[in-house]
């Protein structure tokens, strides 16, 4: 089990008892409000009924993920956390991937229409997202769930693809039987529709129908999985309301409920993990475990408590105590470190966290051995965008010759000037003697790689042949 790894930092805190992982989430999911988890529920007067249902029996709860890319990003992570809390509370999580709705495109939060995806791209995105969802749930159970204290198995994640029930649906029958239950006034009043109708480009009929299909998805899941609850970001409220209205007309004896989660933003108001257009992806080939780890390590003190409540399962009293420790010694960044550890564990598992810590120690703490433990693929993944050079290990090669063969400098004069000035590094160690001879164990790591750096950010990976 992963408990020693997970508790490593917590042992350093000045507390009377060892922090332990919480083995469950209260079956009344509305108590997650204490963590700032829900922005609203729908209907807004339904809290007593919802509490009664949560406490009476395991409930099926679903959230949707459209395959707009071949990876989810940290902006999706809060919804995944919601499904994990459902699972921890003994409920049944359902992840719906939009094999059908992905072809239509959700207008929520969009200023322009999405580009239509080709079927082959869509299929690839669907496969990648399903794999990611399963991996996160597997990492959660392996690394962040205490099976020794909670004997009952977690309910497995159910993944459904809405293309399955639309594939053989007759269009005329669908419009005749379902279309009559939608009211144009309500559909036009949704904020996602109003904002687009007022824009210069307007809104296509394709996008306008999106809320119809998401509403029908919920009806289908209610009938097949007895799914009375839907969870989504706050920008999904209009779609949730449309689904609620459809079900109230078609299944008059059934009640369903929606829960929206806050859209997490940074201090500048940008969507979490997507500032400047650079998304922080959950796919390690797009964002390395090290980059994900550092993204959370760099969170400002003003944000870290909120993020600990949203993106970890640490009980609130322990979060409060951790923040007290952090306030006394903010320079140690204990809160950020624990946040980064937990999120990296969840997304990439133990191996991903260890890789992130090795690189962090090598880059920021001078522990070069951490680089030597990485293979070529991990180094390339970590230093995305770095130039890769294959070189023969020629006897007597000097620092200057290495720098020029790796094309670190445009001219030899530039190389001599910058190296002498201390702007050249091999395996994170500054080198200034241009005549020094390259040697194995010092300049060449035991994995057969050298990491060169010019200045602060220009990396070169040398693979020795």
C-alpha positions as CSV (number, residue, x, y, z in Angstrom):
1,X,0.0,0.0,0.0
2,X,1.0,3.6,-0.6
3,X,0.4,4.9,3.0
4,X,4.1,5.5,3.9
5,X,4.6,7.5,0.7
6,X,1.4,9.5,1.2
7,X,2.1,10.2,4.9
8,X,5.8,11.1,4.5
9,X,5.3,14.9,4.6
10,X,2.6,14.7,7.3
11,X,5.0,13.0,9.7
12,X,7.0,16.2,9.6
13,X,4.2,18.3,10.9
14,X,4.0,19.3,14.6
15,X,0.8,17.4,15.4
16,X,-0.1,15.2,18.3
17,X,-1.3,12.3,16.2
18,X,-0.4,10.9,12.8
19,X,-2.6,12.0,10.0
20,X,-4.3,9.1,8.3
21,X,-6.2,8.9,5.0
22,X,-9.9,9.2,5.3
23,X,-11.4,5.9,4.4
24,X,-14.7,7.2,3.1
25,X,-16.7,10.2,2.1
26,X,-19.9,10.7,4.1
27,X,-22.7,9.1,2.1
28,X,-24.6,12.4,2.2
29,X,-22.6,14.0,-0.6
30,X,-24.1,17.4,0.2
31,X,-21.7,17.6,3.1
32,X,-19.0,18.2,0.5
33,X,-20.3,21.8,0.6
34,X,-18.0,22.2,3.6
35,X,-15.1,21.8,1.1
36,X,-16.6,24.4,-1.3
37,X,-17.3,21.5,-3.6
38,X,-20.8,22.3,-5.0
39,X,-21.8,25.7,-6.4
40,X,-25.5,24.8,-6.6
41,X,-28.0,22.1,-6.7
42,X,-31.1,21.7,-8.8
43,X,-33.9,22.1,-7.9
44,X,-32.5,24.5,-5.3
45,X,-35.0,23.4,-2.7
46,X,-34.2,19.7,-3.1
47,X,-31.5,19.3,-0.4
48,X,-33.6,17.4,2.1
49,X,-34.8,14.9,-0.5
50,X,-31.3,14.5,-1.9
51,X,-29.9,13.9,1.6
52,X,-32.6,11.2,2.3
53,X,-31.8,9.4,-0.9
54,X,-28.0,9.5,-0.4
55,X,-28.5,8.1,3.1
56,X,-31.1,5.5,2.2
57,X,-29.3,3.4,-0.5
58,X,-26.4,3.6,-3.0
59,X,-27.3,6.1,-5.8
60,X,-26.1,6.1,-9.4
61,X,-24.5,9.5,-10.2
62,X,-23.2,10.5,-13.6
63,X,-21.0,13.1,-15.2
64,X,-20.2,13.6,-18.9
65,X,-17.0,14.0,-20.8
66,X,-17.0,15.0,-24.4
67,X,-14.0,13.8,-26.5
68,X,-12.9,17.2,-27.8
69,X,-9.2,16.3,-27.4
70,X,-7.2,13.1,-26.9
71,X,-6.7,13.9,-23.2
72,X,-8.6,15.4,-20.3
73,X,-6.9,18.3,-18.5
74,X,-6.8,19.6,-14.9
75,X,-10.0,21.6,-15.6
76,X,-11.8,18.2,-15.8
77,X,-10.2,16.9,-12.6
78,X,-12.8,18.5,-10.3
79,X,-15.6,16.6,-12.0
80,X,-13.5,13.4,-11.7
81,X,-13.0,14.2,-8.0
82,X,-16.7,14.4,-7.7
83,X,-17.2,10.9,-9.1
84,X,-14.5,9.6,-6.8
85,X,-16.2,11.1,-3.8
86,X,-19.4,9.3,-4.9
87,X,-17.5,6.1,-5.1
88,X,-15.9,6.6,-1.7
89,X,-19.3,7.3,-0.2
90,X,-20.6,3.9,-1.4
91,X,-22.5,5.3,-4.4
92,X,-22.2,4.2,-8.1
93,X,-20.2,6.5,-10.4
94,X,-21.0,6.6,-14.1
95,X,-18.8,8.4,-16.6
96,X,-20.5,9.2,-19.9
97,X,-18.2,9.7,-22.9
98,X,-19.8,11.6,-25.7
99,X,-19.3,9.5,-28.8
100,X,-22.4,11.1,-30.2
101,X,-22.5,14.5,-28.5
102,X,-18.8,15.0,-29.3
103,X,-19.8,15.3,-33.0
104,X,-22.3,18.1,-32.1
105,X,-20.2,20.2,-29.7
106,X,-21.3,21.7,-26.4
107,X,-21.8,25.5,-26.7
108,X,-21.5,26.0,-23.0
109,X,-18.8,28.5,-22.2
110,X,-17.9,28.9,-25.9
111,X,-17.7,32.1,-27.9
112,X,-17.4,30.3,-31.2
113,X,-18.5,27.0,-32.6
114,X,-16.1,24.0,-32.2
115,X,-14.5,22.5,-35.3
116,X,-16.2,19.3,-36.3
117,X,-14.2,16.2,-35.5
118,X,-13.6,13.5,-38.0
119,X,-14.8,10.0,-36.9
120,X,-11.3,8.5,-36.7
121,X,-10.1,11.4,-34.5
122,X,-13.2,11.1,-32.4
123,X,-12.7,7.4,-31.9
124,X,-9.0,8.0,-30.8
125,X,-10.1,10.7,-28.4
126,X,-12.8,8.4,-26.9
127,X,-10.3,5.5,-26.4
128,X,-7.8,7.9,-24.8
129,X,-10.3,9.5,-22.4
130,X,-11.7,6.1,-21.3
131,X,-8.2,4.9,-20.6
132,X,-7.4,8.0,-18.5
133,X,-10.6,7.7,-16.5
134,X,-9.9,4.1,-15.6
135,X,-6.3,4.9,-14.7
136,X,-7.3,7.7,-12.3
137,X,-9.8,5.4,-10.6
138,X,-7.2,2.6,-10.4
139,X,-4.6,5.0,-9.0
140,X,-7.1,6.3,-6.4
141,X,-7.8,2.8,-5.1
142,X,-4.1,1.8,-5.1
143,X,-2.7,5.0,-3.6
144,X,-5.4,7.0,-1.8
145,X,-7.9,4.4,-0.5
146,X,-7.3,2.5,2.7
147,X,-8.5,-1.1,2.0
148,X,-7.3,-2.2,5.4
149,X,-9.8,0.0,7.2
150,X,-12.7,-0.3,4.7
151,X,-13.3,-3.9,3.8
152,X,-16.3,-3.4,1.4
153,X,-15.0,-3.0,-2.2
154,X,-15.5,0.2,-4.0
155,X,-18.2,0.3,-6.6
156,X,-16.5,0.1,-10.0
157,X,-16.6,3.0,-12.4
158,X,-19.1,2.4,-15.2
159,X,-18.2,4.0,-18.5
160,X,-20.9,4.4,-21.1
161,X,-20.8,5.9,-24.6
162,X,-23.9,7.7,-25.8
163,X,-23.2,6.7,-29.4
164,X,-24.5,3.3,-28.4
165,X,-28.1,4.4,-27.9
166,X,-28.2,6.9,-30.7
167,X,-26.7,4.6,-33.4
168,X,-30.0,2.9,-34.2
169,X,-32.4,5.7,-33.1
170,X,-34.8,6.8,-35.8
171,X,-34.7,10.6,-36.3
172,X,-38.4,11.0,-37.1
173,X,-39.4,8.9,-34.1
174,X,-37.0,10.8,-31.8
175,X,-38.4,14.2,-32.8
176,X,-42.0,12.9,-32.7
177,X,-41.7,11.2,-29.3
178,X,-39.1,13.5,-27.5
179,X,-39.2,16.8,-29.3
180,X,-42.7,17.6,-28.1
181,X,-41.5,17.7,-24.5
182,X,-39.0,20.6,-25.1
183,X,-40.2,24.2,-25.0
184,X,-38.5,26.7,-27.2
185,X,-38.8,29.5,-24.6
186,X,-36.9,27.5,-22.0
187,X,-34.2,26.4,-24.5
188,X,-33.7,30.0,-25.8
189,X,-33.4,31.3,-22.3
190,X,-30.3,29.2,-21.4
191,X,-27.3,31.5,-20.9
192,X,-25.2,29.4,-23.2
193,X,-27.7,30.0,-26.0
194,X,-28.4,33.7,-25.2
195,X,-24.8,34.7,-25.2
196,X,-24.2,33.0,-28.6
197,X,-27.3,34.4,-30.2
198,X,-26.1,37.9,-29.3
199,X,-22.7,37.3,-30.7
200,X,-21.5,38.2,-34.2
201,X,-21.3,34.6,-35.4
202,X,-24.6,33.5,-33.8
203,X,-25.3,29.9,-33.1
204,X,-25.9,26.9,-35.5
205,X,-28.8,24.6,-35.2
206,X,-26.3,21.8,-34.5
207,X,-25.1,23.5,-31.3
208,X,-28.6,24.5,-30.3
209,X,-29.7,20.8,-30.3
210,X,-26.9,19.9,-27.8
211,X,-29.0,20.4,-24.8
212,X,-31.7,18.1,-26.2
213,X,-29.2,15.2,-26.5
214,X,-27.7,15.8,-23.1
215,X,-31.2,15.8,-21.7
216,X,-32.0,12.5,-23.4
217,X,-28.8,11.0,-22.1
218,X,-30.0,11.5,-18.6
219,X,-33.3,10.0,-19.4
220,X,-31.6,7.0,-20.9
221,X,-29.4,6.5,-17.8
222,X,-32.4,6.9,-15.5
223,X,-34.2,4.2,-17.3
224,X,-31.2,1.8,-17.7
225,X,-29.1,2.6,-14.6
226,X,-31.7,4.2,-12.2
227,X,-29.5,7.3,-12.4
228,X,-31.2,10.1,-10.5
229,X,-28.2,12.4,-10.2
230,X,-26.1,14.3,-12.7
231,X,-23.0,16.2,-11.8
232,X,-21.2,18.8,-13.9
233,X,-19.4,22.2,-14.0
234,X,-21.4,25.3,-13.2
235,X,-21.5,26.0,-17.0
236,X,-23.6,22.9,-17.4
237,X,-26.6,24.2,-15.3
238,X,-28.6,25.0,-18.4
239,X,-28.2,21.5,-19.8
240,X,-29.0,20.0,-16.4
241,X,-32.2,22.0,-16.2
242,X,-33.2,20.9,-19.7
243,X,-32.7,17.3,-18.7
244,X,-34.7,17.8,-15.5
245,X,-37.6,19.3,-17.5
246,X,-37.6,16.4,-20.0
247,X,-37.6,13.8,-17.3
248,X,-40.3,15.6,-15.3
249,X,-42.6,15.4,-18.4
250,X,-41.7,11.9,-19.6
251,X,-41.2,10.1,-16.2
252,X,-43.8,11.9,-14.1
253,X,-43.3,9.6,-11.1
254,X,-39.5,10.0,-11.0
255,X,-37.5,12.8,-9.4
256,X,-34.0,13.7,-10.6
257,X,-31.4,16.1,-9.2
258,X,-28.5,18.1,-10.5
259,X,-25.3,19.2,-8.8
260,X,-22.9,21.8,-10.2
261,X,-19.3,22.2,-9.3
262,X,-17.5,25.6,-9.4
263,X,-15.4,26.5,-12.4
264,X,-11.9,26.8,-10.7
265,X,-10.0,29.8,-11.9
266,X,-6.6,31.2,-11.0
267,X,-5.9,34.7,-9.5
268,X,-6.1,36.2,-13.0
269,X,-9.6,34.7,-13.5
270,X,-8.4,32.3,-16.2
271,X,-9.8,28.8,-16.2
272,X,-7.7,26.5,-14.1
273,X,-4.9,24.9,-16.0
274,X,-5.6,26.7,-19.2
275,X,-4.0,30.1,-18.8
276,X,-2.3,31.6,-21.9
277,X,-3.8,28.7,-23.9
278,X,-1.4,26.2,-22.4
279,X,-3.5,23.4,-20.9
280,X,-2.2,21.2,-18.2
281,X,-3.1,17.7,-19.6
282,X,-3.6,14.5,-17.7
283,X,-1.8,12.5,-20.5
284,X,1.8,12.2,-19.5
285,X,2.9,12.4,-23.1
286,X,1.4,15.9,-23.3
287,X,2.2,17.1,-19.8
288,X,4.8,15.2,-17.9
289,X,4.3,14.1,-14.3
290,X,7.0,16.6,-13.4
291,X,5.2,19.4,-15.1
292,X,1.9,18.5,-13.4
293,X,3.7,18.3,-10.0
294,X,5.3,21.7,-10.6
295,X,2.1,23.2,-11.7
296,X,0.6,22.6,-8.2
297,X,3.9,23.3,-6.4
298,X,3.7,26.8,-7.9
299,X,0.2,27.5,-6.5
300,X,0.2,30.8,-4.5
301,X,-0.4,30.7,-0.8
302,X,-3.7,32.5,-1.3
303,X,-5.0,29.6,-3.4
304,X,-3.5,26.5,-1.8
305,X,-6.1,25.9,1.0
306,X,-9.0,26.0,-1.5
307,X,-7.2,23.6,-3.8
308,X,-6.4,21.2,-1.0
309,X,-10.1,21.0,-0.2
310,X,-11.1,20.5,-3.8
311,X,-8.3,18.2,-5.2
312,X,-7.4,16.0,-2.2
313,X,-9.3,13.8,0.2
314,X,-7.6,15.1,3.3
315,X,-10.2,15.7,6.0
316,X,-10.9,19.4,6.8
317,X,-9.5,19.4,10.3
318,X,-6.2,18.1,8.9
319,X,-6.2,20.7,6.1
320,X,-6.7,23.4,8.8
321,X,-3.8,22.1,10.8
322,X,-1.6,21.8,7.7
323,X,-2.4,25.5,6.9
324,X,-1.4,26.5,10.4
325,X,2.0,24.7,9.9
326,X,2.3,26.4,6.5
327,X,1.6,29.8,7.9
328,X,4.5,29.4,10.4
329,X,6.9,28.2,7.7
330,X,5.6,29.3,4.3
331,X,9.1,29.0,2.8
332,X,8.9,25.2,3.1
333,X,5.8,25.1,1.0
334,X,4.4,22.1,2.9
335,X,0.9,22.7,1.7
336,X,1.9,23.0,-1.9
337,X,4.0,19.9,-1.7
338,X,1.2,17.8,-0.3
339,X,-1.2,19.1,-2.9
340,X,1.3,18.3,-5.7
341,X,1.9,14.9,-4.3
342,X,-1.7,13.9,-4.0
343,X,-2.7,15.2,-7.4
344,X,0.3,13.5,-9.1
345,X,-0.4,10.3,-7.3
346,X,-4.0,10.4,-8.5
347,X,-3.2,11.1,-12.1
348,X,0.1,9.2,-12.6
349,X,0.3,6.8,-9.7
350,X,3.4,6.0,-7.6
351,X,5.8,5.7,-10.5
352,X,4.7,9.1,-11.8
353,X,5.2,10.8,-8.4
354,X,8.6,9.3,-8.0
355,X,9.6,10.4,-11.4
356,X,8.4,13.9,-10.7
357,X,10.2,14.0,-7.4
358,X,13.5,12.7,-8.9
359,X,13.4,15.5,-11.5
360,X,12.4,18.1,-9.0
361,X,15.3,17.1,-6.7
362,X,17.8,17.2,-9.7
363,X,16.6,20.5,-11.0
364,X,16.0,22.4,-7.8
365,X,18.0,20.6,-5.1
366,X,21.1,19.6,-7.0
367,X,20.6,15.9,-6.6
368,X,21.9,14.8,-10.0
369,X,21.4,11.1,-9.2
370,X,17.7,11.7,-9.8
371,X,18.4,12.4,-13.5
372,X,20.5,9.2,-13.7
373,X,17.5,7.1,-12.6
374,X,15.4,8.4,-15.5
375,X,15.4,6.6,-18.9
376,X,15.6,8.5,-22.2
377,X,11.8,8.5,-22.7
378,X,11.2,10.0,-19.2
379,X,13.9,12.7,-19.7
380,X,12.5,13.6,-23.1
381,X,9.0,13.7,-21.7
382,X,10.1,15.9,-18.8
383,X,12.0,18.4,-20.9
384,X,9.5,18.7,-23.6
385,X,10.8,20.8,-26.5
386,X,14.4,20.1,-25.7
387,X,16.8,19.5,-28.6
388,X,17.8,15.8,-28.8
389,X,21.3,15.0,-30.1
390,X,23.0,11.6,-30.7
391,X,26.8,11.8,-30.2
392,X,29.7,9.3,-30.2
393,X,31.7,9.2,-27.0
394,X,35.0,10.2,-28.5
395,X,38.0,10.0,-26.2
396,X,39.3,13.4,-25.1
397,X,36.2,15.4,-26.1
398,X,36.2,18.7,-24.3
399,X,33.4,20.8,-22.8
400,X,33.7,23.2,-25.7
401,X,33.6,20.5,-28.3
402,X,30.6,18.9,-26.7
403,X,28.8,22.2,-26.7
404,X,29.5,22.8,-30.3
405,X,28.6,19.2,-31.4
406,X,25.3,19.5,-29.6
407,X,24.7,22.9,-31.4
408,X,24.2,24.7,-28.1
409,X,25.7,27.9,-29.6
410,X,25.7,29.5,-33.1
411,X,29.5,30.2,-33.0
412,X,32.5,29.1,-31.0
413,X,33.1,32.6,-29.8
414,X,29.6,32.6,-28.3
415,X,30.3,29.3,-26.7
416,X,33.6,30.5,-25.1
417,X,32.1,33.7,-23.9
418,X,28.9,32.2,-22.3
419,X,30.7,29.1,-20.8
420,X,33.4,31.3,-19.2
421,X,30.6,33.6,-17.9
422,X,28.9,30.6,-16.1
423,X,25.9,30.2,-18.4
424,X,26.5,26.6,-19.4
425,X,25.4,23.5,-17.3
426,X,25.9,19.8,-17.7
427,X,23.5,17.7,-15.6
428,X,22.5,20.9,-13.7
429,X,26.1,21.6,-12.7
430,X,27.7,24.8,-13.9
431,X,30.9,24.2,-16.0
432,X,33.3,27.0,-16.9
433,X,36.5,25.2,-18.0
434,X,36.2,24.9,-21.8
435,X,39.1,22.5,-22.0
436,X,37.8,20.1,-19.3
437,X,37.5,16.6,-20.8
438,X,34.1,14.8,-20.8
439,X,34.1,11.8,-18.5
440,X,31.7,9.1,-17.7
441,X,30.1,9.4,-14.2
442,X,30.6,13.1,-14.1
443,X,29.4,14.5,-17.4
444,X,27.8,11.3,-18.7
445,X,25.1,9.8,-16.4
446,X,24.9,6.1,-15.9
447,X,21.8,6.0,-18.1
448,X,24.0,7.1,-21.0
449,X,22.6,10.6,-21.2
450,X,23.8,14.1,-20.6
451,X,21.5,17.0,-20.0
452,X,22.9,20.3,-21.2
453,X,21.5,23.7,-20.4
454,X,22.3,27.2,-21.7
455,X,21.0,29.9,-19.5
456,X,17.8,29.1,-17.6
457,X,15.5,27.4,-20.0
458,X,17.4,26.1,-23.1
459,X,17.8,22.3,-22.7
460,X,19.7,19.8,-24.9
461,X,19.5,16.1,-24.4
462,X,22.6,14.2,-25.5
463,X,22.3,10.4,-26.0
464,X,25.8,8.8,-26.1
465,X,26.3,6.1,-28.6
